[in-house]
């Protein structure tokens, strides 16, 4: 395999930089991919570079390739959203929310709590929470940027802390590395290592806390302050000229408003959640049975739980689950449920239902295109060896005290440039475990290193416009992708710098997590209050907003709740 050195970071940085500056993610991603193709093929020839780009999209052996099931799930979910809109579910939810969720704080806290509950998969989290809360947050004039931030900053962090596919993947990496090092007999179990790493997964823990602080206090800064002020005072939940990845109101027209019923909204969503969870558990259980049989281990659930522990068996089953397939089943069941409701109540005929399904595909085409391009730039980075180059540059500077900080920085940069937390974990975790073992007097630094990998990977994901979870969070929240990145980045950076401080306290002063985590939370409160006061004063705004009703002009107060003007 050829080595490209510093050139390996050029394509992803070019794509990311252009996307943030120009607000044109598709063009920026394509130019980044094109530059990578030129580097690999060493040619400016159109035919040769296009041939390589097509191979990267399709996915030859040395690239991640195209995840067709995630694309199908995204399209089907678009159809589900379109059907709910068509059946008047959004109108029913608005009326229900007006009676029960009376403030932006209650909407934000509800979204945050839902994000914590949906811990089993980040894709499902963004889809379910974003789609469920979008209409409710619009009614209370929460900006789409704020909704996307809450969704994005709970999805991946909670998936790294509970029983999920993320945790199972990390357990596999830890166990495999112990075997490769020949220390599996003396090393703690992979599960014990993971549990020990949770306090050092400081970015995930504090990112969740940060969302709660921002939502509860109502304080914002940076471009998020501008977005919230715009939404609160004008009702425009997206800025003028924004390009949301999902434009339900514009693309689908007026909904059926004869008999708006909550069941047209909640029944399809509940079916989506139930079928997805059941499908993930079923596929995981079948895979677990096969692996147990191959290993000659007990295939009975009870016997296996007695041998390995209930938690370990559940993690094995959930980790073996095929979430992409389960999400596809769930989104298909959501579509079928919505069509059935429409036919049963005489709200439309089968022809209208099919037309709406096709229209739903259409509202997701932009998101699907960006996902494909994001996966392709990740393939480019992997082919160029971006991650290996960054890791090799940082390795000479590692010391025991700086170990977590340097691992954090490396993982963050790799995830930022590759747009994939999983690819980052797969690359950095084995290196981090090896280095931690060599610098320590045993395995005491390994959980620290594993937690730092998680922290860096999630931060890089949050900061990167080419991350699939960032794209999906913007998609299902109905936000402009680059607006989402630009408004979320100051918050992610705030948490990141606090995490660095926590790691330095631990490395140089021996401050344990039970002390530095509360200190980090207190620091976040102080930073949010201080930065919001400073930025609001600089912009001539109030640091703590008044209620939306108090900000309305007489014209705004007369705008009908269902008017397209409210949707931005």
C-alpha positions in Angstrom: 0.0 0.0 0.0 1.3 3.4 -1.0 2.0 6.0 1.7 1.0 9.6 1.1 2.2 11.3 4.3 0.8 14.8 4.8 -1.1 14.7 1.6 -3.4 12.2 3.2 -5.1 14.9 5.3 -5.6 17.3 2.3 -8.8 15.9 0.8 -10.9 15.6 3.9 -9.7 19.0 5.2 -10.4 20.6 1.8 -13.9 19.1 1.8 -14.6 20.2 5.4 -13.2 23.7 5.0 -15.0 24.4 1.8 -18.3 23.1 3.2 -18.1 25.4 6.3 -17.0 28.5 4.3 -19.3 28.1 1.2 -22.3 26.3 2.9 -22.4 24.0 -0.1 -21.7 20.6 1.3 -22.3 18.5 -1.9 -19.9 20.6 -4.1 -17.3 20.7 -1.3 -17.4 16.9 -0.7 -17.1 16.2 -4.4 -14.1 18.5 -4.7 -12.5 16.7 -1.7 -13.1 13.3 -3.2 -11.8 14.6 -6.6 -8.6 15.8 -4.9 -8.2 12.4 -3.3 -8.6 10.6 -6.6 -6.0 12.8 -8.1 -3.5 12.0 -5.3 -4.2 8.2 -5.5 -4.2 7.9 -9.3 -1.4 10.6 -9.8 -3.4 11.8 -12.7 -5.5 14.8 -13.7 -7.2 12.7 -16.4 -11.0 12.9 -16.1 -11.6 9.3 -17.1 -9.0 7.8 -14.7 -10.1 9.9 -11.7 -13.8 9.3 -12.3 -13.1 5.5 -12.5 -11.4 5.6 -9.1 -14.2 7.7 -7.6 -16.9 5.3 -8.8 -14.9 2.4 -7.3 -14.7 4.2 -4.0 -18.5 4.8 -4.0 -19.3 1.2 -4.8 -16.8 0.0 -2.3 -13.8 -2.2 -3.4 -12.1 -4.3 -0.8 -10.0 -1.6 0.8 -12.9 1.0 1.3 -16.0 1.0 3.4 -18.2 1.4 0.4 -21.9 2.1 0.2 -24.3 1.1 3.0 -27.4 0.3 1.0 -29.5 -0.6 4.0 -28.9 2.8 5.6 -29.9 4.5 2.4 -33.1 2.4 2.1 -33.9 3.1 5.8 -33.4 6.9 5.2 -35.7 6.8 2.1 -38.4 4.8 3.8 -38.3 7.0 6.9 -38.8 10.0 4.5 -41.9 8.2 3.3 -43.1 7.6 6.8 -42.6 11.3 7.6 -44.5 12.3 4.4 -47.4 10.0 5.3 -47.7 11.4 8.8 -47.7 14.9 7.4 -50.2 14.1 4.7 -52.6 12.5 7.3 -52.6 15.6 9.5 -50.4 14.1 12.2 -48.3 17.3 12.4 -51.4 19.4 13.0 -52.6 17.1 15.8 -49.2 17.2 17.5 -49.1 21.0 17.3 -52.5 21.2 19.0 -51.5 18.6 21.6 -48.1 20.3 22.3 -49.7 23.7 22.7 -51.8 22.4 25.6 -49.0 20.5 27.3 -45.6 21.7 26.4 -45.9 25.4 27.1 -42.2 26.6 27.0 -39.1 26.1 24.9 -37.5 24.7 28.1 -40.0 21.9 28.4 -39.6 21.0 24.7 -35.8 21.0 24.9 -35.8 18.9 28.1 -38.3 16.4 26.5 -36.1 16.1 23.5 -33.0 15.6 25.7 -34.7 12.9 27.8 -35.9 11.1 24.6 -32.3 11.2 23.3 -31.1 9.6 26.6 -33.8 6.9 26.4 -32.9 5.9 22.8 -29.4 4.7 23.8 -29.4 1.5 21.7 -28.3 3.0 18.4 -27.3 6.5 17.2 -29.0 6.2 13.8 -32.3 5.2 15.4 -31.9 7.9 18.0 -31.5 10.7 15.5 -34.4 9.5 13.3 -36.9 8.9 16.0 -36.2 11.9 18.3 -35.6 14.3 15.4 -38.8 13.3 13.6 -40.9 13.2 16.7 -39.9 16.5 18.2 -39.6 18.6 15.0 -43.2 19.8 14.8 -43.5 20.3 18.5 -40.3 22.4 18.6 -41.5 24.4 15.6 -44.7 25.3 17.5 -42.7 26.7 20.4 -40.3 28.5 18.0 -37.2 26.4 18.9 -34.8 26.9 16.0 -34.0 23.8 13.8 -30.4 24.4 14.6 -31.1 24.0 18.3 -33.1 20.9 17.8 -30.4 19.3 15.6 -27.8 20.1 18.3 -29.9 18.5 21.1 -30.4 15.4 18.9 -26.8 15.1 17.7 -25.2 15.7 21.1 -27.2 13.0 22.8 -27.3 10.3 20.0 -23.6 9.2 19.8 -22.7 10.0 23.5 -25.4 7.8 25.0 -24.7 5.0 22.5 -21.2 4.7 24.0 -22.4 4.4 27.6 -25.1 1.7 27.5 -26.0 -1.6 25.8 -25.5 -0.7 22.2 -23.8 -1.7 18.9 -21.1 0.9 19.7 -20.1 -0.8 23.0 -20.1 -4.2 21.4 -17.8 -3.0 18.7 -15.4 -1.5 21.2 -15.5 -4.7 23.3 -14.5 -6.7 20.2 -11.6 -4.3 19.6 -10.4 -4.6 23.2 -10.6 -8.4 23.3 -8.9 -8.8 19.9 -6.0 -6.5 20.9 -5.5 -8.4 24.2 -5.2 -11.6 22.1 -2.8 -10.0 19.6 -0.6 -8.9 22.5 -0.7 -12.4 24.0 -1.9 -11.1 27.4 -5.5 -12.3 27.3 -4.8 -14.7 30.3 -3.5 -11.9 32.6 -5.5 -9.0 31.3 -8.9 -8.0 32.7 -11.9 -8.9 30.6 -12.9 -6.7 27.7 -16.1 -5.9 29.6 -14.2 -4.9 32.8 -11.9 -2.7 30.7 -14.9 -1.0 29.1 -16.6 -0.4 32.5 -13.4 1.1 33.8 -13.2 3.4 30.7 -16.7 5.0 31.3 -15.5 7.7 33.6 -12.7 8.6 31.1 -15.2 8.8 28.3 -15.4 12.3 29.6 -16.5 14.1 26.4 -19.6 11.8 26.1 -20.6 12.4 29.7 -20.0 16.1 29.7 -21.6 16.6 26.2 -24.8 15.1 27.6 -24.5 17.4 30.7 -23.8 20.4 28.4 -27.1 19.8 26.5 -29.0 19.8 29.8 -27.3 23.0 30.9 -28.0 24.9 27.7 -31.6 23.7 27.5 -32.4 24.3 31.2 -30.8 27.8 31.4 -32.0 28.9 28.0 -28.6 30.5 27.4 -26.9 30.4 24.1 -23.8 31.9 22.4 -22.1 32.0 19.1 -24.3 31.5 16.0 -26.8 29.5 18.1 -27.7 32.7 19.9 -28.5 34.3 16.5 -30.5 31.3 15.4 -32.6 31.2 18.6 -33.2 35.0 18.6 -34.3 34.8 14.9 -36.6 31.9 15.6 -38.1 33.3 18.8 -38.8 36.8 17.4 -39.9 36.0 13.8 -41.1 32.4 13.9 -38.5 31.4 11.2 -37.1 28.2 12.5 -34.6 28.1 9.7 -32.7 31.1 8.4 -33.6 32.8 5.2 -31.7 31.0 2.4 -31.1 27.8 4.4 -31.2 24.5 2.6 -32.7 22.0 5.0 -31.9 18.4 4.1 -35.6 17.6 4.6 -38.2 20.2 3.5 -41.6 18.6 4.4 -43.7 21.7 4.2 -42.3 22.9 0.8 -42.2 19.5 -0.9 -45.5 17.9 0.3 -47.9 20.8 0.2 -50.9 21.1 2.5 -51.9 18.2 4.8 -55.3 16.7 5.2 -56.8 18.7 8.0 -60.4 17.3 8.1 -59.7 15.0 11.2 -56.2 15.5 12.6 -55.7 12.7 15.1 -52.7 12.0 17.4 -52.8 8.3 16.4 -51.7 9.3 12.8 -48.5 10.6 14.4 -47.8 8.3 17.3 -48.9 5.0 16.0 -46.4 4.9 13.1 -43.6 6.2 15.4 -44.3 3.5 18.1 -44.3 0.8 15.4 -41.0 2.1 14.1 -39.4 1.9 17.6 -41.0 -1.5 18.4 -40.1 -3.2 15.2 -36.5 -1.8 15.2 -35.8 -3.0 18.7 -37.4 -6.4 18.1 -35.5 -6.7 14.8 -32.2 -5.8 16.4 -32.7 -8.2 19.2 -33.8 -11.0 16.9 -30.9 -10.6 14.5 -28.5 -10.3 17.4 -29.9 -13.4 19.1 -29.6 -15.5 16.0 -26.0 -14.3 15.4 -25.2 -15.0 19.1 -26.6 -18.5 18.9 -24.4 -19.2 15.9 -21.3 -17.9 17.6 -22.0 -19.8 20.8 -22.5 -23.0 18.8 -19.2 -22.5 16.8 -17.3 -21.9 20.1 -18.9 -24.9 21.8 -20.4 -22.7 24.5 -23.9 -22.9 26.0 -26.6 -21.9 23.5 -29.3 -21.6 26.2 -29.8 -18.0 27.4 -30.0 -19.0 31.0 -26.9 -21.2 31.0 -24.9 -18.6 29.1 -26.0 -15.9 31.6 -24.9 -18.0 34.5 -21.5 -18.5 32.9 -20.7 -15.1 31.6 -23.1 -12.8 33.4 -26.5 -11.4 32.3 -25.1 -8.0 31.3 -22.3 -9.5 29.2 -24.7 -11.8 27.3 -27.1 -8.9 26.7 -24.3 -6.8 25.3 -23.2 -9.7 23.1 -26.7 -10.1 21.7 -27.3 -6.4 21.2 -23.8 -6.0 19.7 -24.4 -8.8 17.3 -27.7 -7.2 16.2 -27.9 -6.0 12.6 -29.2 -2.5 13.3 -29.2 -1.4 9.7 -31.5 -4.3 8.8 -33.6 -3.7 11.9 -34.0 0.0 11.0 -35.1 -0.9 7.5 -37.7 -3.3 8.9 -38.9 -0.6 11.3 -39.2 2.1 8.7 -41.0 -0.2 6.3 -43.4 -1.1 9.1 -43.9 2.6 9.9 -44.9 3.2 6.2 -47.3 0.3 6.2 -48.9 1.4 9.5 -49.4 5.0 8.2 -51.0 3.8 5.0 -53.3 1.4 6.9 -54.4 4.2 9.1 -55.1 6.5 6.1 -57.2 3.8 4.4 -59.0 2.7 7.5 -60.2 6.2 8.3 -60.9 7.1 4.7 -58.3 9.9 4.6 -56.9 8.8 1.2 -57.1 6.0 -1.2 -54.3 3.6 -2.1 -53.2 5.7 -5.0 -52.7 8.8 -2.8 -50.8 6.6 -0.3 -48.4 5.4 -2.9 -47.9 8.9 -4.3 -47.1 10.1 -0.8 -44.5 7.3 -0.4 -42.8 8.4 -3.6 -42.9 12.0 -2.5 -41.3 11.0 0.8 -38.4 9.5 -1.2 -38.0 12.9 -2.8 -37.6 14.8 0.4 -34.7 12.6 1.4 -32.7 12.8 -1.9 -30.4 15.6 -0.8 -29.6 13.8 2.5 -29.0 10.5 0.7 -26.6 12.3 -1.8 -24.7 13.9 1.0 -24.5 10.6 2.9 -23.0 8.8 -0.1 -20.5 11.6 -0.6 -19.6 11.6 3.1 -19.0 7.8 3.0 -16.9 8.2 -0.1 -14.7 10.9 1.4 -14.2 8.5 4.3 -13.2 5.9 1.8 -10.7 8.3 0.4 -9.2 9.0 3.8 -8.9 5.3 4.6 -7.2 4.6 1.2 -4.8 7.5 1.8 -4.0 6.3 5.3 -5.1 9.6 7.0 -5.6 8.0 10.4 -2.3 6.1 10.4 -0.4 9.2 9.4 -1.9 11.3 12.2 -1.3 8.5 14.8 2.4 8.2 13.7 2.9 12.0 14.0 1.6 12.1 17.6 3.2 8.9 18.9 6.7 10.4 19.6 5.2 13.0 21.9 3.3 10.6 24.2 4.1 10.5 27.9 2.1 8.8 30.7 0.8 12.1 32.0 -0.2 13.4 28.6 -1.5 10.0 27.3 -5.2 10.7 27.5 -4.9 14.2 26.0 -2.8 13.0 23.1 -5.1 10.1 22.4 -8.1 12.5 22.6 -6.4 14.8 20.1 -5.5 12.0 17.7 -8.9 10.4 17.8 -10.6 13.8 17.4 -8.6 14.7 14.3 -9.0 11.3 12.7 -12.8 11.4 13.3 -13.0 15.0 12.1 -11.2 14.2 8.8 -12.7 10.7 8.2 -16.2 11.5 9.4 -16.6 8.2 11.2 -16.5 7.4 14.9 -16.4 3.7 14.1 -13.5 3.9 11.7 -11.7 6.0 14.3 -12.3 3.5 17.0 -11.2 0.7 14.8 -8.0 2.5 13.9 -7.0 4.2 17.2 -8.2 1.8 19.9 -5.6 -1.0 19.2 -2.8 1.6 19.0 -4.0 3.3 22.2 -4.2 0.0 24.2 -0.7 -1.0 23.1 0.8 2.4 24.1 -1.1 2.5 27.4 0.1 -1.0 28.3 3.7 0.0 27.5 3.6 3.2 29.5 1.9 1.8 32.5 2.9 -0.8 35.1 0.2 -3.2 33.9 -3.3 -2.5 32.6 -4.2 0.5 34.8 -3.8 3.0 31.9 -5.7 0.9 29.4 -9.2 2.0 30.5 -8.0 5.6 30.4 -6.9 5.2 26.9 -10.1 3.5 25.8 -12.2 6.3 27.3 -10.1 8.9 25.6 -10.6 7.2 22.2 -14.3 7.3 22.7 -14.2 10.9 23.7 -12.1 12.0 20.7 -14.1 10.0 18.2 -17.4 11.5 19.3 -16.0 15.1 19.4 -14.6 14.7 15.9 -18.0 13.4 14.8 -19.8 16.4 16.3 -17.4 18.9 14.7 -17.3 17.3 11.2 -19.8 18.1 8.4 -18.9 14.8 6.8 -20.0 12.7 9.7 -23.0 10.4 8.9 -24.6 11.1 12.3 -24.2 14.8 11.8 -25.9 14.5 8.4 -28.7 12.4 9.8 -29.2 14.7 12.8 -29.7 17.7 10.5 -31.8 15.6 8.2 -34.4 14.4 10.7 -34.4 17.7 12.5 -35.1 19.6 9.2 -32.0 21.8 9.6 -29.4 23.0 7.1 -26.4 20.8 7.5 -23.8 23.5 7.6 -25.9 25.7 9.9 -26.1 22.7 12.2 -22.3 22.3 12.2 -21.6 26.0 12.7 -24.0 26.4 15.6 -23.0 23.1 17.3 -19.2 23.6 17.0 -18.8 26.3 19.7 -20.6 24.0 22.2 -18.6 21.0 21.2 -15.4 23.0 21.5 -16.4 24.2 25.0 -16.9 20.6 26.2 -13.7 19.6 24.5 -11.5 22.1 26.3 -13.1 21.2 29.6 -12.3 17.6 28.9 -8.6 18.5 28.2 -8.5 20.2 31.5 -10.0 17.2 33.3 -7.4 14.9 31.7 -4.5 17.2 32.7 -5.8 17.2 36.3 -5.8 13.5 36.2 -2.5 13.0 34.5 -0.4 15.6 36.5 -2.2 15.8 39.8 -3.8 12.4 40.0 -7.3 13.9 40.4 -9.7 10.9 40.0 -12.9 11.0 37.8 -15.2 11.2 40.9 -13.6 14.7 41.4 -12.8 15.9 37.9 -16.2 15.0 36.4 -18.2 17.3 38.9 -15.5 20.0 38.4 -16.0 19.7 34.6 -19.8 20.1 35.0 -19.4 23.2 37.2 -16.9 24.6 34.7 -19.5 24.1 31.9 -22.1 26.0 33.9 -19.7 28.9 34.4 -18.6 28.9 30.7 -22.2 28.8 29.4 -23.3 31.7 31.7 -20.1 33.7 31.0 -20.0 33.2 27.2 -23.8 33.8 26.9 -23.5 37.1 28.8 -20.5 38.2 26.8 -21.9 37.3 23.4 -25.4 38.7 24.1 -23.9 42.0 25.3 -21.8 42.2 22.2 -24.8 41.7 20.0 -27.2 43.8 22.1 -29.4 40.9 23.1 -30.7 39.6 26.4 -28.6 36.7 27.7 -31.7 34.9 29.1 -34.5 35.1 26.6 -38.0 36.1 27.5 -40.9 33.8 26.5 -41.7 33.6 22.8 -45.0 35.3 23.3 -43.4 38.4 24.8 -41.2 38.8 21.7 -44.0 38.6 19.1 -44.8 41.7 17.2 -48.5 42.4 16.5 -48.1 41.0 13.0 -46.4 37.8 14.2 -49.1 37.3 16.8 -51.8 37.1 14.1 -49.9 34.5 12.0 -51.9 31.3 12.0 -50.3 28.3 13.8 -50.4 26.2 10.6 -49.1 28.9 8.2 -45.9 28.0 6.2 -44.5 31.3 7.5 -44.0 29.6 10.9 -41.8 26.9 9.3 -39.2 29.1 7.8 
